[in-house]
Amino acid sequence: MIAVRYENSNTTENLSALVGLISSPSTVKVTLFASPTSETAEMSQSDGPETNLPLVSAVVEYEIPKIETVTVVLDGLFLTAARYPRYGEVRHLLDIAEQSNHVFFSEVRAPFTSSVSAERAALTLQSLAPVKPLTPETRADYFSLLSSLSEAEYRKLYA
């Protein structure tokens, strides 16, 4: 397995990187995860403060022709829906993801993985089951792992 970790930047660039991977014809599968809602023993400085929890993370299986599939891990302080401006980024991600036929999400909260190797993080995240396709019908199920408010409630509060 070839596993690499995306080097986090600001949330706008993080979002752009994941949207680019989702849109790429070389992407085989994207699985989205939600972290725990409070600090755990696995949480590290690269996960940011507890006030940002839960976090979005992802594993992308990316096929490079004539080379084995590369697994890209996007974790740590990557994206969050903890506050309204950040919700807009997650909303955009979900808009793109639900139009794709290769984006899934885990119904099980993912442990924090940013303090372990990319390979270990990929194996840990890929072992979480079950996963469901992210569709317009299942979008709310994934979003409920990221926020105690529904997307409709977010929109109503900040309209």
TIRO-2110 file (N, C-alpha, C; in Angstrom, 1 decimal):
// TIRO-2110
0.8, -1.2, 0.0, N, 1, A
0.0, 0.0, 0.0, CA, 1, A
0.9, 1.2, 0.0, C, 1, A
0.6, 2.2, -0.9, N, 2, A
1.2, 3.5, -0.9, CA, 2, A
0.2, 4.4, -0.2, C, 2, A
0.6, 5.0, 0.9, N, 3, A
-0.3, 5.9, 1.6, CA, 3, A
0.5, 7.2, 1.8, C, 3, A
-0.2, 8.3, 1.5, N, 4, A
0.3, 9.7, 1.8, CA, 4, A
-0.7, 10.5, 2.5, C, 4, A
-0.2, 11.4, 3.3, N, 5, A
-1.1, 12.3, 4.0, CA, 5, A
-1.1, 13.7, 3.4, C, 5, A
-2.2, 14.2, 3.1, N, 6, A
-2.4, 15.6, 2.6, CA, 6, A
-1.9, 16.5, 3.7, C, 6, A
-1.1, 17.5, 3.3, N, 7, A
-0.6, 18.5, 4.3, CA, 7, A
-1.6, 19.6, 4.4, C, 7, A
-2.2, 19.7, 5.6, N, 8, A
-3.3, 20.7, 5.8, CA, 8, A
-2.8, 22.1, 5.7, C, 8, A
-3.6, 22.9, 5.1, N, 9, A
-3.4, 24.3, 5.0, CA, 9, A
-4.5, 25.0, 5.7, C, 9, A
-5.0, 26.1, 5.0, N, 10, A
-6.3, 26.7, 5.6, CA, 10, A
-7.5, 25.9, 5.0, C, 10, A
-8.6, 26.1, 5.6, N, 11, A
-9.8, 25.3, 5.3, CA, 11, A
-10.2, 25.5, 3.9, C, 11, A
-10.0, 26.7, 3.3, N, 12, A
-10.4, 26.9, 1.9, CA, 12, A
-9.5, 26.0, 1.0, C, 12, A
-8.2, 26.0, 1.2, N, 13, A
-7.3, 25.1, 0.4, CA, 13, A
-7.6, 23.7, 0.7, C, 13, A
-7.9, 23.3, 1.9, N, 14, A
-8.2, 21.9, 2.3, CA, 14, A
-9.4, 21.5, 1.5, C, 14, A
-10.5, 22.3, 1.5, N, 15, A
-11.7, 22.0, 0.8, CA, 15, A
-11.4, 21.8, -0.7, C, 15, A
-10.7, 22.7, -1.3, N, 16, A
-10.3, 22.7, -2.7, CA, 16, A
-9.6, 21.4, -3.1, C, 16, A
-8.7, 21.0, -2.2, N, 17, A
-7.9, 19.7, -2.5, CA, 17, A
-8.9, 18.5, -2.5, C, 17, A
-9.8, 18.5, -1.6, N, 18, A
-10.7, 17.3, -1.5, CA, 18, A
-11.7, 17.3, -2.6, C, 18, A
-12.2, 18.5, -3.0, N, 19, A
-13.1, 18.6, -4.1, CA, 19, A
-12.4, 18.2, -5.4, C, 19, A
-11.2, 18.6, -5.5, N, 20, A
-10.4, 18.2, -6.7, CA, 20, A
-10.2, 16.7, -6.8, C, 20, A
-10.0, 16.1, -5.7, N, 21, A
-9.8, 14.7, -5.7, CA, 21, A
-11.2, 14.0, -6.0, C, 21, A
-12.2, 14.5, -5.4, N, 22, A
-13.6, 13.9, -5.7, CA, 22, A
-13.9, 14.0, -7.2, C, 22, A
-13.5, 15.1, -7.8, N, 23, A
-13.8, 15.4, -9.2, CA, 23, A
-12.9, 14.7, -10.2, C, 23, A
-11.8, 14.2, -9.7, N, 24, A
-10.8, 13.6, -10.6, CA, 24, A
-11.2, 12.3, -11.2, C, 24, A
-11.0, 12.1, -12.5, N, 25, A
-11.4, 10.8, -13.0, CA, 25, A
-10.5, 9.6, -12.5, C, 25, A
-9.4, 10.0, -11.9, N, 26, A
-8.5, 8.9, -11.3, CA, 26, A
-8.9, 8.5, -10.0, C, 26, A
-9.8, 9.2, -9.4, N, 27, A
-10.3, 8.8, -8.0, CA, 27, A
-11.2, 7.6, -8.1, C, 27, A
-10.9, 6.5, -7.4, N, 28, A
-11.7, 5.3, -7.3, CA, 28, A
-12.8, 5.4, -6.3, C, 28, A
-12.4, 5.9, -5.1, N, 29, A
-13.4, 5.9, -3.9, CA, 29, A
-12.9, 7.0, -2.9, C, 29, A
-13.9, 7.7, -2.4, N, 30, A
-13.6, 8.6, -1.3, CA, 30, A
-14.5, 8.2, -0.1, C, 30, A
-14.0, 8.1, 1.0, N, 31, A
-14.8, 7.8, 2.2, CA, 31, A
-14.6, 8.9, 3.2, C, 31, A
-15.7, 9.5, 3.6, N, 32, A
-15.7, 10.6, 4.6, CA, 32, A
-15.9, 10.1, 6.0, C, 32, A
-15.4, 10.7, 7.0, N, 33, A
-15.5, 10.3, 8.4, CA, 33, A
-15.8, 11.5, 9.2, C, 33, A
-16.3, 11.3, 10.4, N, 34, A
-16.5, 12.3, 11.4, CA, 34, A
-15.7, 11.9, 12.7, C, 34, A
-15.0, 12.8, 13.3, N, 35, A
-14.2, 12.5, 14.5, CA, 35, A
-15.1, 12.4, 15.7, C, 35, A
-14.6, 12.0, 16.9, N, 36, A
-15.3, 12.1, 18.1, CA, 36, A
-15.7, 13.6, 18.4, C, 36, A
-16.7, 13.8, 19.2, N, 37, A
-17.2, 15.1, 19.6, CA, 37, A
-16.5, 15.7, 20.7, C, 37, A
-15.6, 15.0, 21.4, N, 38, A
-14.8, 15.5, 22.5, CA, 38, A
-13.4, 14.9, 22.4, C, 38, A
-12.5, 15.4, 23.2, N, 39, A
-11.1, 15.0, 23.2, CA, 39, A
-11.0, 13.5, 23.7, C, 39, A
-10.1, 12.8, 23.0, N, 40, A
-9.8, 11.4, 23.4, CA, 40, A
-8.3, 11.3, 23.5, C, 40, A
-7.8, 10.1, 24.0, N, 41, A
-6.4, 9.9, 24.1, CA, 41, A
-5.6, 10.0, 22.8, C, 41, A
-6.3, 9.7, 21.7, N, 42, A
-5.6, 9.8, 20.4, CA, 42, A
-5.5, 11.2, 19.9, C, 42, A
-6.2, 12.2, 20.4, N, 43, A
-6.2, 13.6, 19.9, CA, 43, A
-4.8, 14.2, 20.1, C, 43, A
-4.4, 14.9, 19.1, N, 44, A
-3.0, 15.5, 19.2, CA, 44, A
-3.2, 17.0, 18.8, C, 44, A
-2.1, 17.7, 18.9, N, 45, A
-2.1, 19.1, 18.6, CA, 45, A
-2.5, 19.4, 17.1, C, 45, A
-2.2, 18.5, 16.2, N, 46, A
-2.6, 18.6, 14.8, CA, 46, A
-4.1, 18.5, 14.6, C, 46, A
-4.8, 18.1, 15.6, N, 47, A
-6.3, 18.0, 15.5, CA, 47, A
-6.9, 19.4, 16.0, C, 47, A
-6.1, 20.3, 16.4, N, 48, A
-6.7, 21.6, 16.8, CA, 48, A
-7.4, 21.5, 18.2, C, 48, A
-8.0, 22.6, 18.5, N, 49, A
-8.7, 22.7, 19.8, CA, 49, A
-10.0, 21.9, 19.9, C, 49, A
-10.5, 21.5, 21.0, N, 50, A
-11.7, 20.7, 21.2, CA, 50, A
-12.9, 21.5, 20.7, C, 50, A
-12.8, 22.9, 20.7, N, 51, A
-14.0, 23.7, 20.2, CA, 51, A
-14.3, 23.5, 18.7, C, 51, A
-13.4, 22.9, 18.0, N, 52, A
-13.6, 22.6, 16.6, CA, 52, A
-14.2, 21.2, 16.3, C, 52, A
-14.4, 20.4, 17.3, N, 53, A
-14.9, 19.1, 17.1, CA, 53, A
-16.4, 19.0, 16.9, C, 53, A
-16.8, 18.1, 16.1, N, 54, A
-16.1, 17.0, 15.4, CA, 54, A
-15.5, 17.5, 14.1, C, 54, A
-14.4, 16.8, 13.7, N, 55, A
-13.7, 17.2, 12.4, CA, 55, A
-14.1, 16.2, 11.3, C, 55, A
-14.0, 16.7, 10.1, N, 56, A
-14.2, 15.9, 8.9, CA, 56, A
-12.8, 15.3, 8.6, C, 56, A
-12.8, 14.0, 8.2, N, 57, A
-11.5, 13.4, 7.7, CA, 57, A
-12.0, 12.6, 6.5, C, 57, A
-11.0, 12.2, 5.7, N, 58, A
-11.3, 11.4, 4.5, CA, 58, A
-10.2, 10.5, 4.1, C, 58, A
-10.5, 9.5, 3.4, N, 59, A
-9.5, 8.6, 2.8, CA, 59, A
-9.9, 8.5, 1.3, C, 59, A
-8.9, 8.8, 0.4, N, 60, A
-9.2, 8.8, -1.0, CA, 60, A
-8.3, 7.7, -1.7, C, 60, A
-9.0, 6.9, -2.4, N, 61, A
-8.2, 5.9, -3.2, CA, 61, A
-8.1, 6.4, -4.6, C, 61, A
-6.8, 6.7, -5.0, N, 62, A
-6.5, 7.4, -6.2, CA, 62, A
-5.7, 6.5, -7.1, C, 62, A
-6.1, 6.3, -8.3, N, 63, A
-5.4, 5.4, -9.2, CA, 63, A
-4.5, 6.1, -10.2, C, 63, A
-3.2, 5.8, -10.1, N, 64, A
-2.2, 6.3, -11.0, CA, 64, A
-1.9, 5.2, -12.0, C, 64, A
-2.2, 5.4, -13.3, N, 65, A
-2.0, 4.4, -14.3, CA, 65, A
-0.6, 3.8, -14.2, C, 65, A
-0.5, 2.5, -14.3, N, 66, A
0.8, 1.7, -14.3, CA, 66, A
1.5, 1.8, -13.0, C, 66, A
0.9, 2.3, -12.0, N, 67, A
1.4, 2.4, -10.6, CA, 67, A
0.3, 1.9, -9.7, C, 67, A
0.6, 1.3, -8.6, N, 68, A
-0.5, 0.9, -7.7, CA, 68, A
-1.4, 2.1, -7.2, C, 68, A
-2.5, 1.8, -6.7, N, 69, A
-3.4, 2.8, -6.2, CA, 69, A
-2.8, 3.5, -5.0, C, 69, A
-2.9, 4.8, -5.0, N, 70, A
-2.3, 5.6, -3.9, CA, 70, A
-3.5, 5.9, -2.9, C, 70, A
-3.3, 5.8, -1.6, N, 71, A
-4.3, 6.2, -0.7, CA, 71, A
-3.9, 7.5, -0.1, C, 71, A
-4.8, 8.5, -0.2, N, 72, A
-4.5, 9.8, 0.4, CA, 72, A
-5.3, 10.0, 1.7, C, 72, A
-4.7, 10.3, 2.7, N, 73, A
-5.4, 10.5, 4.0, CA, 73, A
-5.5, 12.0, 4.3, C, 73, A
-6.7, 12.5, 4.6, N, 74, A
-6.9, 13.9, 4.9, CA, 74, A
-7.5, 13.9, 6.3, C, 74, A
-6.7, 14.2, 7.3, N, 75, A
-7.1, 14.2, 8.7, CA, 75, A
-6.5, 15.4, 9.4, C, 75, A
-6.7, 15.3, 10.7, N, 76, A
-6.2, 16.5, 11.6, CA, 76, A
-7.2, 17.6, 11.4, C, 76, A
-6.8, 18.8, 11.7, N, 77, A
-7.6, 20.0, 11.6, CA, 77, A
-7.9, 20.3, 10.1, C, 77, A
-8.7, 19.5, 9.5, N, 78, A
-9.0, 19.6, 8.0, CA, 78, A
-10.2, 20.4, 7.7, C, 78, A
-11.4, 20.0, 8.1, N, 79, A
-12.6, 20.7, 7.9, CA, 79, A
-13.5, 20.5, 9.2, C, 79, A
-14.3, 21.4, 9.5, N, 80, A
-15.3, 21.3, 10.6, CA, 80, A
-16.5, 22.1, 10.3, C, 80, A
-17.6, 21.6, 10.8, N, 81, A
-18.9, 22.4, 10.7, CA, 81, A
-19.3, 23.0, 12.0, C, 81, A
-18.3, 23.2, 12.9, N, 82, A
-18.5, 23.7, 14.3, CA, 82, A
-19.1, 25.1, 14.3, C, 82, A
-18.8, 25.9, 13.4, N, 83, A
-19.3, 27.3, 13.3, CA, 83, A
-19.8, 27.6, 11.9, C, 83, A
-20.7, 28.6, 11.9, N, 84, A
-21.3, 28.9, 10.6, CA, 84, A
-20.4, 29.1, 9.4, C, 84, A
-19.4, 29.9, 9.5, N, 85, A
-18.5, 30.1, 8.3, CA, 85, A
-17.9, 28.8, 7.8, C, 85, A
-17.6, 27.9, 8.7, N, 86, A
-17.0, 26.6, 8.3, CA, 86, A
-18.1, 25.7, 7.8, C, 86, A
-19.3, 25.8, 8.3, N, 87, A
-20.4, 25.0, 7.7, CA, 87, A
-20.5, 25.2, 6.2, C, 87, A
-20.3, 26.4, 5.8, N, 88, A
-20.4, 26.7, 4.3, CA, 88, A
-19.5, 25.8, 3.5, C, 88, A
-18.3, 25.6, 4.1, N, 89, A
-17.3, 24.8, 3.4, CA, 89, A
-17.8, 23.3, 3.4, C, 89, A
-18.3, 22.9, 4.5, N, 90, A
-18.8, 21.5, 4.5, CA, 90, A
-20.0, 21.3, 3.6, C, 90, A
-20.8, 22.3, 3.6, N, 91, A
-22.0, 22.3, 2.7, CA, 91, A
-21.5, 22.1, 1.2, C, 91, A
-20.5, 22.9, 0.8, N, 92, A
-20.0, 22.8, -0.5, CA, 92, A
-19.4, 21.4, -0.8, C, 92, A
-18.7, 20.9, 0.1, N, 93, A
-18.1, 19.5, 0.0, CA, 93, A
-19.3, 18.5, -0.2, C, 93, A
-20.3, 18.6, 0.6, N, 94, A
-21.4, 17.7, 0.5, CA, 94, A
-22.2, 17.8, -0.8, C, 94, A
-22.3, 19.1, -1.3, N, 95, A
-23.0, 19.3, -2.6, CA, 95, A
-22.2, 18.6, -3.7, C, 95, A
-20.9, 18.7, -3.7, N, 96, A
-20.1, 18.0, -4.7, CA, 96, A
-20.1, 16.5, -4.5, C, 96, A
-20.0, 16.1, -3.3, N, 97, A
-19.9, 14.6, -2.9, CA, 97, A
-21.2, 13.9, -3.3, C, 97, A
-22.3, 14.5, -3.1, N, 98, A
-23.6, 13.8, -3.4, CA, 98, A
-23.8, 13.6, -4.9, C, 98, A
-23.2, 14.4, -5.7, N, 99, A
-23.3, 14.3, -7.1, CA, 99, A
-22.4, 13.2, -7.7, C, 99, A
-21.4, 12.8, -6.9, N, 100, A
-20.5, 11.8, -7.3, CA, 100, A
-21.0, 10.4, -7.1, C, 100, A
-20.5, 9.4, -7.8, N, 101, A
-21.0, 8.1, -7.5, CA, 101, A
-19.9, 7.3, -6.8, C, 101, A
-18.9, 8.0, -6.3, N, 102, A
-17.8, 7.2, -5.6, CA, 102, A
-17.5, 7.8, -4.2, C, 102, A
-18.4, 8.6, -3.6, N, 103, A
-18.2, 9.1, -2.3, CA, 103, A
-19.1, 8.4, -1.3, C, 103, A
-18.5, 7.9, -0.2, N, 104, A
-19.1, 7.1, 0.8, CA, 104, A
-18.9, 7.8, 2.2, C, 104, A
-19.5, 7.4, 3.2, N, 105, A
-19.2, 7.9, 4.6, CA, 105, A
-19.4, 6.7, 5.6, C, 105, A
-18.6, 6.8, 6.6, N, 106, A
-18.7, 5.9, 7.7, CA, 106, A
-19.7, 6.3, 8.7, C, 106, A
-20.5, 5.4, 9.1, N, 107, A
-21.5, 5.7, 10.2, CA, 107, A
-20.9, 5.6, 11.6, C, 107, A
-19.7, 5.1, 11.6, N, 108, A
-18.9, 5.0, 12.9, CA, 108, A
-18.0, 6.2, 13.0, C, 108, A
-18.0, 6.8, 14.2, N, 109, A
-17.0, 7.9, 14.4, CA, 109, A
-15.6, 7.4, 14.3, C, 109, A
-14.8, 8.1, 13.6, N, 110, A
-13.4, 7.8, 13.4, CA, 110, A
-12.5, 8.2, 14.5, C, 110, A
-11.5, 7.5, 14.9, N, 111, A
-10.6, 8.0, 15.9, CA, 111, A
-9.7, 9.0, 15.3, C, 111, A
-9.1, 9.8, 16.1, N, 112, A
-8.1, 10.8, 15.6, CA, 112, A
-6.9, 10.0, 15.1, C, 112, A
-6.4, 10.3, 13.9, N, 113, A
-5.3, 9.6, 13.3, CA, 113, A
-4.1, 10.4, 12.9, C, 113, A
-4.2, 11.7, 13.1, N, 114, A
-3.1, 12.6, 12.6, CA, 114, A
-1.8, 12.4, 13.3, C, 114, A
-1.7, 11.7, 14.4, N, 115, A
-0.4, 11.5, 15.1, CA, 115, A
0.2, 10.2, 14.7, C, 115, A
-0.4, 9.4, 13.8, N, 116, A
0.2, 8.2, 13.3, CA, 116, A
0.6, 8.3, 11.9, C, 116, A
1.4, 7.3, 11.4, N, 117, A
1.8, 7.4, 10.0, CA, 117, A
0.6, 7.4, 9.0, C, 117, A
0.8, 7.8, 7.8, N, 118, A
-0.3, 7.9, 6.8, CA, 118, A
-0.8, 6.5, 6.6, C, 118, A
0.1, 5.5, 6.5, N, 119, A
-0.3, 4.1, 6.2, CA, 119, A
-1.2, 3.6, 7.4, C, 119, A
-0.7, 3.8, 8.6, N, 120, A
-1.5, 3.4, 9.8, CA, 120, A
-2.9, 4.1, 9.8, C, 120, A
-2.9, 5.4, 9.5, N, 121, A
-4.1, 6.1, 9.5, CA, 121, A
-5.1, 5.6, 8.4, C, 121, A
-4.5, 5.3, 7.3, N, 122, A
-5.4, 4.7, 6.2, CA, 122, A
-6.0, 3.4, 6.6, C, 122, A
-5.2, 2.5, 7.1, N, 123, A
-5.6, 1.2, 7.5, CA, 123, A
-6.7, 1.3, 8.6, C, 123, A
-6.5, 2.2, 9.6, N, 124, A
-7.4, 2.4, 10.7, CA, 124, A
-8.7, 2.9, 10.1, C, 124, A
-8.7, 3.9, 9.3, N, 125, A
-9.9, 4.5, 8.8, CA, 125, A
-10.7, 3.5, 7.8, C, 125, A
-9.9, 2.8, 7.0, N, 126, A
-10.5, 1.9, 6.0, CA, 126, A
-11.2, 0.7, 6.7, C, 126, A
-10.8, 0.5, 8.0, N, 127, A
-11.4, -0.7, 8.7, CA, 127, A
-12.7, -0.4, 9.3, C, 127, A
-13.1, 0.9, 9.3, N, 128, A
-14.4, 1.3, 10.0, CA, 128, A
-15.5, 0.9, 9.1, C, 128, A
-16.5, 0.3, 9.6, N, 129, A
-17.7, -0.1, 8.8, CA, 129, A
-18.9, 0.0, 9.7, C, 129, A
-20.0, 0.2, 9.2, N, 130, A
-20.3, 0.1, 7.7, CA, 130, A
-20.1, 1.5, 7.1, C, 130, A
-20.0, 1.5, 5.8, N, 131, A
-20.0, 2.7, 5.0, CA, 131, A
-21.2, 2.7, 4.1, C, 131, A
-21.7, 3.9, 3.8, N, 132, A
-22.9, 4.1, 3.0, CA, 132, A
-22.5, 5.1, 1.9, C, 132, A
-23.1, 4.9, 0.7, N, 133, A
-22.9, 5.9, -0.3, CA, 133, A
-23.5, 7.3, 0.2, C, 133, A
-22.8, 8.4, -0.1, N, 134, A
-23.3, 9.7, 0.2, CA, 134, A
-24.2, 10.1, -1.0, C, 134, A
-25.4, 10.2, -0.7, N, 135, A
-26.4, 10.6, -1.7, CA, 135, A
-27.3, 11.7, -1.1, C, 135, A
-28.2, 12.3, -2.0, N, 136, A
-29.1, 13.3, -1.4, CA, 136, A
-29.9, 12.7, -0.2, C, 136, A
-30.2, 11.4, -0.3, N, 137, A
-31.0, 10.8, 0.7, CA, 137, A
-30.2, 10.5, 2.0, C, 137, A
-28.9, 10.3, 1.9, N, 138, A
-28.1, 9.9, 3.1, CA, 138, A
-27.3, 11.1, 3.6, C, 138, A
-27.3, 12.2, 2.9, N, 139, A
-26.5, 13.4, 3.3, CA, 139, A
-26.8, 13.8, 4.7, C, 139, A
-28.0, 13.8, 5.1, N, 140, A
-28.4, 14.2, 6.5, CA, 140, A
-27.8, 13.3, 7.5, C, 140, A
-27.7, 12.0, 7.2, N, 141, A
-27.1, 11.0, 8.1, CA, 141, A
-25.7, 11.4, 8.4, C, 141, A
-24.9, 11.7, 7.4, N, 142, A
-23.5, 12.1, 7.6, CA, 142, A
-23.4, 13.4, 8.3, C, 142, A
-24.2, 14.4, 7.9, N, 143, A
-24.2, 15.7, 8.5, CA, 143, A
-24.5, 15.6, 10.0, C, 143, A
-25.4, 14.7, 10.4, N, 144, A
-25.7, 14.6, 11.8, CA, 144, A
-24.5, 14.1, 12.7, C, 144, A
-23.5, 13.5, 12.0, N, 145, A
-22.3, 13.2, 12.8, CA, 145, A
-21.4, 14.4, 13.0, C, 145, A
-21.6, 15.5, 12.2, N, 146, A
-20.8, 16.7, 12.3, CA, 146, A
-21.4, 17.8, 13.1, C, 146, A
-22.7, 17.7, 13.4, N, 147, A
-23.3, 18.9, 14.1, CA, 147, A
-24.6, 18.4, 14.8, C, 147, A
-24.9, 19.1, 15.9, N, 148, A
-26.1, 18.8, 16.6, CA, 148, A
-27.3, 19.5, 15.9, C, 148, A
-27.0, 20.5, 15.0, N, 149, A
-28.0, 21.1, 14.2, CA, 149, A
-28.1, 20.5, 12.8, C, 149, A
-29.3, 20.4, 12.3, N, 150, A
-29.4, 20.0, 10.9, CA, 150, A
-29.0, 21.1, 9.9, C, 150, A
-28.8, 20.7, 8.7, N, 151, A
-28.5, 21.8, 7.7, CA, 151, A
-29.6, 22.8, 7.6, C, 151, A
-30.8, 22.4, 7.7, N, 152, A
-31.9, 23.3, 7.6, CA, 152, A
-31.9, 24.3, 8.7, C, 152, A
-31.6, 23.8, 9.9, N, 153, A
-31.5, 24.6, 11.1, CA, 153, A
-30.4, 25.7, 11.0, C, 153, A
-29.2, 25.2, 10.4, N, 154, A
-28.1, 26.1, 10.1, CA, 154, A
-28.6, 27.3, 9.2, C, 154, A
-29.2, 26.9, 8.1, N, 155, A
-29.7, 27.9, 7.1, CA, 155, A
-30.7, 28.8, 7.8, C, 155, A
-31.6, 28.3, 8.6, N, 156, A
-32.6, 29.2, 9.2, CA, 156, A
-32.0, 30.2, 10.2, C, 156, A
-31.0, 29.7, 11.0, N, 157, A
-30.3, 30.6, 11.9, CA, 157, A
-29.5, 31.7, 11.3, C, 157, A
-28.9, 31.4, 10.1, N, 158, A
-28.0, 32.3, 9.5, CA, 158, A
-28.5, 32.8, 8.2, C, 158, A
-29.8, 32.8, 7.9, N, 159, A
-30.3, 33.3, 6.7, CA, 159, A
-30.3, 34.8, 6.6, C, 159, A
END
